[in-house]
Amino acid sequence: MKQVIQNYKTARLEVKNVPAPLLRRDGLLVRSYTSLISVGTERTKIESARMSLIEKAISRLDLVKIVMANVKQEGLIFTFKKAFNKLETPITLGYSCAGEVMAVGDSVSEFRIGQRVACVGEGYATHAEINSVPADFTVPIPENVDYEEAAFVGLGAIATNAVYITQLKEGEKVAIIGLGLIGQLIAQLTHNVKVHTLGIEPDKRKLDLAMSLGVEAGASPLENDLEAVARSFTLRKGFDAVIIAAASKNNLPLEIAGKICRDKGRVILVGAMPIVIPRKEYYEKELFFIISRGFGGGLYYPLDKERDYPYNYKPRSIRENMERFLTLIAEKRVNVEPLITHRFSINEAKEAYELIRSKKNRCLGIIFKYANANKTDSCRDKVIYSGLSKKRNRVINIGFIGAGSFAQGYILPLLQKNKKVALQGVVTASGIKAEYVCRKYKFSYASTDYRQILDDKNIECVFITTRHNLHALLVTEALKAGKKVFVEKPLCLNREELRRVDCAYKDYVKHFGNNPVLMVGFNRRFSPFIKRVKEFFRHREGPMQIIYRINAGFLPVGHWLYNEEGGGRILGEICHFVDLLYYLTESLPLTVQAVGSEDNISAHIYFKDGSIGNIDYNALGDINFPRERLEIFCDGSVAVVDNFRNAVFSRSGVCNYMRRITRDMGYNEEIRLFVDNLYANKGSLIPYSQIIVSTLVTFIVKEAAENQKQMEIKYDGWI
């Protein structure tokens, strides 16, 4: 399928053939008939892409701080490779489209194939022939609304939300600063609630258009004294509300709003600009200042339906705003036809964006049309790059399922350099990312359907680096397909999933008659620091006492690790530390005691040989402080590994030191040894029984923390 793609590093904008996106359980695949360019937002994106690296850094100082914190943890070279990976990854454009449902997710019941729908969402309702959109961001199109009108649904929802939270009452006086596309829609919506509206806009043609669609009067900041105009329009009282729909590089619109607003008036910000509130006007008038939340409630986190909101402000959901806007179009109370200034086919995207960037021709509503969308496209298509993956004698053909920032930062560069492997196929949920990763790492083909990897007879080994909730399913299916498997941690999220994996593992032995290869990415085992620790204690006679402190850092509430995709921080991260303690002691864990929560937990693991492992995991510390510290005490000796950059080994008063310029957590050695084992047909790098133990003990840690008590580990035939 065709999709508009913007490269943020090179600024190159193009229409590319990419695999169709993946259908999600809670979403739809929608064949686009129309999509609308949001001129202001998308112009900002393409202008940002054209900035130099210094300009980009200055414009996003918040991200620069994150990069610098990463440098302290992971070193300069790796951090900048990671940052450039982000810059090179193409981004989508567009967030408002209309089309027809071509597939429905398993958990969606209110839509049907062939239904006309309108969709919103950055990264979802893009300028593409096919989009994968959550059901919550999709609504049916009323019968008497056409596809061009429905394509306005994204900007219409933004405008509807802004007017709704302004809480306008009949007869009030409102000013709209900025009469671009969203400003024009807001003007029509305010006209519908029977208030008196003044438009403020330097472009006379936009002023005239707004006045033809219901705005009572207009003023230009270039020609008029806005304060005098406001006094005249409001009979010296000032505006009850000012809605700022303009984008600006300074806070001038905020200053204007403060000056023309009445005492205790409302200022609602829709456009993007620096928020520097001029204190004098806002303080003396005691103004209310609200930032409108895009399409509506539920954009950044789920709406709390049980919450007792103030009677006059119960947030409207995204779908409610979408439905409200399309209803107004159907009732002929909003007219978007005069707002359309240009129409292009998707193949003419470069011309459309050049029009926006040049500003030579004044444009407002720009529609992309997809009349020639390929009716045979589906989520099982793939883009083939013949000859990119060099054919070599005696190589292991690798298939990759999932290729996010972790895979691109830690695993793919190592596999690409390894002469014993050939990268065959890559699958991601997003067609644009699959195509990009395919080209960058020289895979033979890209797709969004993991079954193509499993069905490929040439692929011997599958790497799985998806979100955690998919690991068990993909491991199980890969084993059933006779593949050797490398899956990032965790192996799975519960005992039922573990049983399915175990059944698939045992079935592999029955059907294929050889030792299955199932590797979980417990990389810390392979760090040179841990290798040195194992050597240091190789002749130990007594038990170990191990203290493992992890300064994990805060994650926002909506982070994917907390939801069903991640399974939480205990299953998703603490499994690493459980496995390392088991590896160091070489003794079976017997009981677990744990207190705390997903973010802040102290777990004590008691081993069969008398060893004790303490895991202190917290999100309370300074993220700039080193992340991990491992202390081991045994037989009158001490080993301390500090963030996998420094270590000290103390025995009989003699200290030996080990240092690395950058943190070495074992990824290089892990991948090298895994490939070497595959190449030599040596079987699993980590024994299957050890993977099972580490996984089961992690489950017990979670359960012990939830129950706040000590729990015995029952292996019940697992090992």
N, C-alpha and C positions, 0 to 999 in steps of 0.2 A: 504494500500500500504506500501511498505518498503522504509525506508529512513535512511541514515547515520546521526547519531546524536552525538554531542560532548557536554558533560556537562562541563561547564567552571569552576564550583566549585570543583567537585569531580575528574575531568579529565577522567571520564569514557567515552569511545567511544563504540557505539553499533549500530547495525542495528535493528530498531524498526518498528513495525506495527503502523502506524498513519493514521488518516483520510486523504483522498486526499484533496489537497488545493482547495480553492474557485476560481472559474472563475470570473475574473474582467471584467468590461465593455470594458476596453481598452487593453485586453490581450487575451491569449490563454491558454488552457490546453494542455500540450504536454506529450505524453507517451514516456518516455526515452528508447532509444535502446542502447546508449552509453553515457558515460561522462568521462571527463579527469581530473585526479588529477593534480592540480598545486602543484608540489612537494615542492617548496620553500615556497609559501604562506601557504599551509596547514600544513607543518611541523612546521612553526612558530605558528600556531594556537594551535596545539596539545601540543607543548612544553610550550606555555603560560598557557594552562590549567593545566599543571603539576606543575606550580610554586606555592610556598607558598603564602599566602595572602600578606605577607610583600613584596615578590618579585613582585607580581602583582601590588601592590600599587606603588612600585618604578618604575616599567616599564610604568605606566600610571599616572604620577604626575598631568597631566591636569585634570583627573577624580577625583583625590584625592581633588583637590581644589574645585571642584563642590560639592563633598560630604561635605566638611567642611563648605562651604557656606550654604548648606542645614541644617546642624546641628544647625546653628545660627537661622534659620527660623523655623524649625520644631522639633528641639530637637534631642538628641542623639539616643534614643531608636528607634523612628520611622525611622530616617534616615538610621540607620544601618539595620533595617528590610528591608527597600526599597532597599538598596545596595545588601543585600544578595538575595533578590528576583531576581535582575538582574543577579547575579552570578549563581543562580540555574537554570535560564531559559536556556534550551538547545539551542545550536546554530547549524546551518546547515553548512555543508562543501561542497565545490565545487562551481564553477561558469561558467562551460562550458559544454554543453551537446548537443546531437542531438537526434531527434526522429520524431514522427508523431503527427500531430495536431488531438486532439480528441474532442475539443470544441472551439468555437470562440465567443468572447465577442460581445455585441450588437453594439459597436461603431467601430468594426474592419471590414474592407471590403476587404483587400488585401490578406487574407489567407482563406483556405477552409479546411474542415475536411478531414483527410487522407493525407494531404500534408506533404512532408518531410521538416523538418526545423532544423536549428541550432540556439541555444540560448545562451545568456550570462547573467551574473549578479549575484552578491552575494545575496543570499536569494531567488533567482529566478531559475537559472539554476543549481540546486543543485544535489547531488548524491541521487536521489529519482526516484521511478518508474514513478511518475507523477509530473510535475512541472507546476505552474501557472506563466506565463512569460508575461511581457508587450510586446505588438506588436513592440514597438520601439527597443526592445532588441532581436528581432527575424528576421531571414532571411531564404528564401528558399534555399535548398541545390541543387546545380547544378546536372544535370543528371549523369555525370560521376564521382561524388564524393561520396564515401561510408560513412556510419555512423561513422566509426572509424576516418576517415580523418576529417569529419565535427565536431567531438567532440573537435578538436583543435581550434575551432573558437574563443574562449575566449582569449587564449594566443596569437593566431594569430592576433586578433584585437589589443591587447596591443603592439605587435611587429610592426604591420603595422603603428599604430599611432606614435610610437617612431621614426620610419624611416621617416615618412612623415614630422614630425615637425623638423627633423634634416636638411631638405632642401638640400639633397645631390645633387651634380652636377656630371655628367659623368666625370670620370678621377680623382676625388678627392680621398684622402686617409683617411680611417676611421678605428679606433680601437674599438673593442668590448671587454669590460672588463666583464668577466663572460660568460661562455658558457653552462649554464644550459638550460632548455627547451626554455625559452624565448630568451636567447642569441643565441641558435642554429637557431631559426626562424628568428631573426634579421639578422643573418649572411647570410641566404639564400635570404632574401629580399634585402639586400645591394648588393649582387651579381647580382640581377636582374636589378638594376639601374646602373650597369657598373661602380662601383667604386672599388678601390683597398682596400681589407679588411685584417686587422691583428686581430687575435683572441688572447686574453690574458686569460689564464685559468690554474690553478695548476694541474688539472686532465688531464693526457696525453691522456687517452681514449676519453675524450670530445674534446680535441684539434684535435686528429686524425679524429674523426667523422666530425667535422666542416670543416676540410680541404678536406675531401672527398666530401663535399656538396657545395664547392665553395669558402671557405676562402683561400686566397693565402698563408698565413704564420701564424705561431703560436708562442707564447712565454709563458713561465711559470714564474710567479713571484718568484717561489722557486728556479729556475735554471738559469734564465737569468737576465742580467742587462737591465731592460725595457727601460731605457733612451737610452742606446746604440742601442738596437733593433729598437727603434723608429727613431733614427737618420739614421740608415742604410736603413730602409724601406721607409722613406720619403725623402731621400737624404738631410738630415740635416734641412729640413724645419719644421718638426713637423706635426702632424695630423691635417687635416682640421676639423675633428670632432671626438669626443670620446663618445661612447654610453656605459653607465654603466648599465649592465643588471644583476649585482651581488647583492646579499643581504649581508649586513655586519653589525656588531655591533659597528664598528668604521668608521671613515671617510677616511681610507687608500685609497679606490678606488678614492675618490675625489682628494686626493693628487697626486696619480699616473696620473690621467687624466690631472691635471694642468701642470705637468712636461712634458708630452709627446705631449701636444697640441701646435699648432703654434700660433703666434701672431694673435689676434682677432678670434681665433678658437671657436668652439661650444662644450660645454659639456652637454650631455642630460642624465638625471638620470631617470632610469626605476625602478631599484631595491630599496628596503627599507633599509634605513640606517640613522644614525644621520647626519644632514646636517650642518657641520661646514666647511665653505669655507676657505681654506688656503689662506690668503690674498696676500702673496708675489707673487706667480705665477699668480693668477687670476687678480691681480691689474696690474702687470708689462706687462702682455700679453693682458690685457683688454678683457678677455674671456667672452663669452656669456654662461650663465648657465640657463638651462631650465629643469623643472621637467615635464615629460610626464604624461598626465592626463589619465591614465588607458586605457580603451577601446576607448576613444575619446571624442569629444565634445558632451555634453548632459548628461554626467554621473552624475554630481553633481548639475546641474541646466540646464534648457532648453536653447538650442542655440538661440541666437538672430539673426534671419534670415535677419532682416532689417539693422543690424549693418554694417558699412562700414569698414571691416577689411583691414589691409595692403594687397596689391596685392599678396605678396608672402606667406601670411599665413592666409588662410581662413580655420578655423577648420573643419576637417572632422567629421561627426557625427559617433556615434557608428555603425549604420547600414552600413554606407559607408565603414568603416574599415572592418567590417565583410564580406561584399560583395566582397571587393577588395581581401581579403585574400582567400576566397573560390574560387574566379575566378582564382587566381594564382595556386591553387591546381588543378583545372579543366584543366588548360592549361599546367600542368606538369612543371610549373616553380618553384613550391615549393613541396618538397617531405617530408612528415611527417612519412612515413612508417619506415625509419631507426631510428627514434626517439622513437619508441615504444619498451620498454624493458620488460614490463609485462602486462598481462591481467588477470583480476579477475572478478568473478561474484559479484553482489552486496552483496550476502550472505557471501562473503569472505573479506569483508571490513576490519575487524580487522587484518587479515593477511597482507593486503596491507599497512595499516598504520604502522604496526609493522616493515615492511620492510623499510618504509621511516624513521622511528624513529631510528632504530638500525644502519643504514648506513653500515651494513655488506656487503650487495650486492649493487653495484652501480646501481641506477635506474634513469631513465630519464622520459620517457612517460609511465604513468600507466593508462590503460583503464579499466573502469568498464563496464560490459556488462549486459543487462537486457532482455535477450532472453526469460526468463520465467515470464515476467511481467504479472500480473493477468488481463486478458482482460475484466473482469467484473467490475474492479474498476471504480468508478465515484465519483463526488463531493458529492454524497448523501450517501456515506458509512459512517460508524461510528465505533469507537472502544468502546466496552462494557466492563465495569469492574463490573461484578455482585458481589454484596455483599459489595462494598466499601461504599455505602451510606446506613447507618443503617436505618432500617425500625422502625418507632416509631408510637405509637398511636397518632392520632390527630396532624398531622404535615402538614405544607404547603409545597408542592413540588415546588421547584424553578428551573426555566430554565434561563440560562445566555447566552446572545448574546454579544460577545465582552469581552475580558479579558486581557486588556493591563495593564500597570504598575499602572495606577490609580485604576482600579478595584481590582488588587491584593494588592495594598497598603492600600486602604481605606475601601472597601466594602466586598470582599470575606472573609477576616479573621473574620469580625464581624458576617457574616451569618454562617460561619462554626461553630462558638461557640454557636450560638443560638439554643436552644433545640426545638424551635417551628417550625423550618424549616428543610427540607431535600433537599440537592442539587442533582437535578435529572440529568439534561443534560447541557453541555457547548458547545458553538459554537464559533470558531474564524476562521478568514480567513486562517490561517496557521494550517495545520494538526499537525505539530510538537508542536506548542504552545497549541492547543486544548488537545492533549494527555497529555502534561505536567501538565496543569492546572487541568485536570480531575484527575490525580493521586494525585497531591499535596493537592487538596481541597476535595477529595473523592466524586466526582460526580459519578453517575452511568454510564454515557457514554459521549463520546466526538464526535463531528462532525464538519464539515465545512459548513454545510447547515442549515441555520436558520429555514427552513421549518420543519425540524425534531422536533425542539422545539415547534413550533406552532401546529404541528399535534399531539403532544404527549398529550393524554387525561389525563394523570396523573399529568401534570404540571398545576398548578393553577395560578402562578404568573411568569411573565417574567421580568428580569432585562436587560436593554439595555444600554451598555456602549461602543458603537462603536464610530467611527469618526462621527462628527456632521451631515454630509450630509445624513446619513442613518437613523437618528432618526425618522423623520416624517414617512418614509416608514414603518419602523419596528413597530412603535407605532400603525399606522393605521392597519397593518396586524394583530398585536397582539390583538387589540380590536375586529377586525372582527372575530378572532378565539375564542373570549370569555375569553381572559386572563386578569388578573389584571396586571397593568404595572407600573414599576419603570424605568424611563428613566433619564439618566444624562442630565444636562443642555447642550445646549439649547434644548427646545422642538422641534424646527424646525428653518429653516433659512429664510423663507419669508411668505408672507400672503397666497399665494396659498397653500403651505404646511400646514399652520395653518387651512385653510378651510377644507382640506382633513382630518386632525386630528379631527376637530370639527364634521364633518359629520360621521366619524367612531364612535365618542363618542356618538352621538345622536342615531345612528343605534344600538349601543350596548343596549341602553335603550329599544328600540323597540323590539329587538330580544330576549334579555335575561331577560328583565323585572326587573332588579335590578340596583342599583346605581353602575356605573363603578368606578373602582379604577385606577386613572391616577395620578401618583406622579412624579414630576420633582425634580431633586436633588439640590434644593436650600438649602443647608445644613446650611448656616450661620444663618438662622432663629432659628436653634435648638442648637446653642452654649449656654453654661451656662452664658456667658457674655451678650448675647442678652436677655436671659431670665431675667437676673438681671436688664438690662436696661428697659425692659417692665414693670417690677415690680416697678422700681424707678419712672417712669412717668405715672403710671396707673391712677392717679387722675388728670392729666393735664387738664387745661382749655384753654390755648392759643396754638397758632401754634408752631411748631418746626422749628428750623433752623439746618440743618445737613450738616456737611462737611465730606466727605468721600474721603480720599487720598489713592491712590494705587500706590505703587512703584513697577510696574509690571516687570521691567527688559527687556532687549533687547532680541529679538528673531531673528535668522538669516533669511535672505530673503526667503530661500527655506523651511522654517518651514511649516508643514502641516496645521497649524492653518490659514495661509494666503491663502491657495489654496481652491479649491472647496470642499475639504473634511472638512475644518474647518469653512469657512464662514467669517473669520476675527475675530479680538479680541473683537470688540464691541458685536457681536452676541454671541461669544463663551465665553466671560468672564464678560463683563460689565452687562450682564443679571443678574448675581449674585447680583450686587450692586443695580441695579434698584429694584429687588425684595425685598431686605432688607429695602430700604427706604420706599417702599410701606407698608411693614409689620410693620415698626416702627410707621409710621404716621397713619395707618389705614384709610387713606383718598385717594380718587380717584385722580390720576394724571390728570391735565387738559392741561397743555402746557409744551413744552420742548424747550429749547434753547441750542444749542451745537456748539462749534467751535473746530477745530483740525482735527486729522486723526485717523486711526485705532490704532496707537501706543501712541499718545499723544492727549488726548481729555479732554475738560472741558465741562461738561453737567450740566445744571440747570433744575430741574424739579419742577414745581409749582403745589401744591396740592389743592384740593377743600376747605380744612379747613384753607388755608392760609400758610401752611407749605412750606418750600423751602428746597430742597435737592440738594446739590452740589457734583458732582462726578468728582474728578480730577485724571485722570488715565494717567500715563506716563511711558515711557520706557527709561527715560534719567538718572535715578539715579543709585546709587551704589547698586548692588544686595545684598550686605552684610547688608545693612540697612534694618530695619523692613519693611515688605511689606505693611501692611494696618494699617490705623489709622482712627478711627471713632469718631467724636466730635458732641455732641448733646446739643443744648442750648434751654431751654424752661422754662417758668414760674420762672425765677430767679434761675434756677438750671442748672448744667452742668454735663454731663457724657462723659467720654473719654475712649474708648476701644483701646488699643495699641496692634495691631497684635495678638489679641485673646490670649494674655498671661498675660496682666496686664490691670486693669481698675481702674478708680477713679470716685467717685460719690460725687459731691459737692453741698451742699445746706445750706444756712444760715451760711456760714463760717465753716461748719463741713464737713470734707472729710472722706469718707470710701473707703477702697481699696480692690481689689480682684486680686489674683495672681494664676497662674498655672505654673508648672515647664515646661511643654511643651505647644505648641499652641493647643487650643481646638476650632476647627472651626465647631463643631456640628455634625460630621459624626457619632459618636457612638450613640448619642441620636436620630438622624434622623433615622438610621436603626432600632434601638430598638423600637421606637414608630411606625414606618411603619409596622414592623412585628406584633407588638401588635394589631394594628388596623386591620390587615388582620385576625389575629387569632380570634378576637372578632367580625368580620364582621361589623366594624364600618364605612366602606367606606374610602374615600380619606383623607389623612392626611392634605394636603393643599387643600382648596376648589378649585374646577375647575375654577370658575370665577377669582380667584386670579392668577392662573397660566396663564390664558388668558391675564389678564391685564399686568402682568409683561412681558410677551412675546411681546405684542403689543407695549408697551412703549419702549422696547429695539429697536424694528424696527424704531420707531419714532426718537430715539436718533441717530441712524445711518443715517437716512434721513436728520435730522436737521444738522448734522455735514457735510454731503455732500453738502447741500444747504447753509450752513453758515447762518441760520436764525432761528427765533423762529417759532415753529409749534404747532398748536392746535391738541390735540388728539381726533380723532373721533372714537368712539366705534361702531357706526353703527349696533347696535343690538347684538354685541358680548356679552354684559353683561346686 
